[in-house]
Amino acid sequence: MNLEDGLVKLQRMISRTWDIQAFDSKENSLSYSEFEYMLCVHTAENSEFDPENAEHDDSTHLSALAAEMQVQKSSASLMVNKLEKRELIYRATCQYDARAQHILLTEKGRKLFLSIQSSVYTNLAKSFKELLDDKEYEYFEKALSKICSTNVNYK
């Protein structure tokens, strides 16, 4: 099998796992796009902040979320509104800039995000680990890490 065929099959495997695991009910489901936004918020909430290098942490602002998602601020705002209506995220006024708001996960949002992350990606990683021997799995992890750490030009 060539790399392109393998990538198609891998994408299909991930999509099927996503479809099965992430949609147990309308209330307890996320689209992949919603999951990606919540992943960015979760990552920003849990990033290390160095007060020596910045006046304040703006990693959870809407503009930072839009930049991370590589979308227009208006698109990010629409998704934030949608997730806010579902009570999965909330906005908090920035103490350093009253015009800005922090985008944060609610407890309900955090539980749903972590549940889906675990049921889809943790279980998929376990499946790969069972399929590959220890050395193959180690090579797979290293190769995937190298691929994901580069800026691939998506044309």
N, C-alpha and C positions, 0 to 999 in steps of 0.2 A: 504494500500500500504506500502511495506517495504521501508527502506531507499535506497537500491540499485535501486529499480524501480523508486523511486522518483528522484534520482540523474540522471538516464538515461533520464527521462522525462524533468528535468530541463535543462540538456545539450542540448536536442533536441530543447527546447523552445529558449534557447540562440542562438543556431546555426541557427534556422529559422529566428529569429529576425536579426541576423547578416547578413544572406544571403539577406534578403529583404532590410534592411536599408543601408548596407555598399557598395552596388554595384549599384549605380544609373547610372554609365557609366564607361568605362574602365579608362578614365583619372581621374575621381573623385572616385576611389575605392581603397581599401586597402585589402590585404589578412589579415587574422587574425594574421599571423606571422609578417607582416609588421607593423600592428597596435601595436603589443606588443613591437617591437623595438622602434617605435616612442613614445610609452608610457614611456618607460625607459628613452629616451632622454628628453622628456617633464618633467618627474619627476626630473631628474638630473638638468635640467636648472632651475627649480623652487624650488630646495631644499635650505634650509637656510645654508649659509656657515659661519663658525665661524673662522675668521682669527687668533684668539688666539690659536686654537688647531691644526692648520696645516700650513705648509709653503705655500701651494697653493691648490686650489680645483681641484682635478683630477676626479671628479664624471662624467664628460662628456667625458673622454678619452675612446678610443676604448676598452682598457683592462677592464675598469670598466663596460662598456656596456656588454662585453662578460661575465664577472663574474655575473652581474645581471641577464642576460638571461640564465646563466648556460650552455653556449656553448663554443666551442673552439674559440680562437681569429680569426682564419681563417674563420670560419663560420660567425662570426659577421662582419668581413671585407667584405665578399661577399654581405651580406644584406645591409651594409652601402653603398657599391658601387652601388647596385641596386637602393636604395632610392636617392642617390646622382644624378644618371642619370635622375631620374624623377623630379629632382630639389625640393625634399621634405626635404632634409637635406644638410648641407654643413660642411666642415671641416675648422677649424681655428687653426693656429699654436699656441701652448701653449707658453706663454711668459716666463715660468719658465723652460721648457724643450723643446728645439727646435726639438727634435726627436718625441715628442708627438703632437697629434692634438686633439682639442676639437670637438666633434660631436654635432651639433646644428641644430635645426629645422629652415628651411627657413620660410618666411611669408606664402608662399603657403602651405608648409607642416603643419604649425601650424593651419591654417584655416581648412585644410582637416581633420587633426587629431581631432580637437575640434568638428567639424561638425559630424564626425562619432561617436565620443565618446558620444555626446549628443543624436544623433538619435538612437543609439543602447542602451546604458546603462542608460541614463537618462530616456528615454521612457520606458524601461523595468522596471526600479525602480518605475516609476509612475503607471505602470500596476499592479505591486505587491501591491502598496499602495492602489489602488482602490479595489483590490481583498480581502485584509485583513483589519480587523478592527484595530484601533489605537494600542491596546495592542498587538495584534498578530504581527503587523508590527514592533513594538519596540522589541519584543522577537526575531523576525527573524533577524533584524539588529544586535542585540547583539550576537546571536548565530553565524551568519555569520562572524562577526568581530573576535570572539574568534577562530573560525575554521581557518580563514585566517591569524591570527597572530601566529599560531604555524607552526613549520616545519614538515609537513607531509612527511613521508618516502614514496616516489613514487617508487614502485618496479616494 
